[in-house]
């Protein structure tokens, strides 16, 4: 009889046999790998067994639900077998065989050293290309680095607060650490030096403090006695400091054309005076008895102390009467007692 349609395909269905041994796995290993229990037909002495109910099969293992007694005949017919396609030959898998998006970061070998030319587009943002960390990228220029994006943590050597960074002329950044115990050091570049350094601040001539005192007291005293016109105390900030004394004192006495002498004292010690029968810092001719000339002077003293010291301006005369801050008698256009003035002292601490 004729047959209409596609010819029947004939094939060889594989099978294997076995004998019960009183266990649930009388066949140690199936001849072929099977994906599921329904991929085989199993009979015991010709009685077909129900997949997953009477037996289970996976891979090359067949397990019966109940023990199969000896010598029951076992027949296994393979309906569907796992197909082993083998390992593809080198350079045979093309990109069209790979599902888009299937290659993950874990699939890329860490030593692959992928060059930037293999990346799509310009590398303008590391995160945008999925690169969480990049050891080095020689092609990144200043245009690829965002403004204000390079912090001190990215610099080598590492920096700490107060450090100065400078270049050594070979594109290498160097670090100048801040002074260990900052004490007013300044940054300098010594002659012929190739790097900056910290040095102590330049000293000498700095005015550290200025004090002033004035006296309006009208004093009449014995001319032979050194009498204080005005005093002022100061506490130097360093033993190396010097004290500049500037002072003046208006005086008169009872005789015409006779000198008035002036001294500076540090506490009870005379400072700045000359040597002779009567040593003094300066002197002034008083002129007529009714005049009131001012005697003045200055001296740079070195007390070598940080304790308080008191400076005095003292005056004296060879006459019996000495007047401080006032004239001795009436004369000229003045009336006795009307010619009054002030004595002044200024102290300046000068840093060494």
Secondary structure as UniProt FT lines:
FT   STRAND          15..19
FT   HELIX           37..39
FT   STRAND          40..44
FT   TURN            45..46
FT   STRAND          47..48
FT   TURN            52..54
FT   STRAND          55..59
FT   STRAND          61..64
FT   TURN            70..71
FT   STRAND          73..78
FT   TURN            90..91
FT   HELIX           95..97
FT   TURN            100..101
FT   HELIX           105..107
FT   TURN            110..111
FT   HELIX           116..118
FT   HELIX           127..129
FT   TURN            138..139
FT   HELIX           142..144
FT   TURN            147..148
FT   HELIX           152..154
FT   TURN            161..162
FT   STRAND          164..167
FT   STRAND          173..176
FT   TURN            180..181
FT   STRAND          186..188
FT   TURN            191..192
FT   STRAND          197..199
FT   STRAND          207..215
FT   STRAND          219..222
FT   TURN            223..224
FT   STRAND          227..235
FT   TURN            239..240
FT   STRAND          242..253
FT   STRAND          259..266
FT   TURN            267..268
FT   STRAND          269..271
FT   STRAND          282..285
FT   TURN            289..290
FT   STRAND          293..301
FT   STRAND          308..317
FT   STRAND          321..324
FT   TURN            332..333
FT   TURN            336..337
FT   STRAND          343..350
//
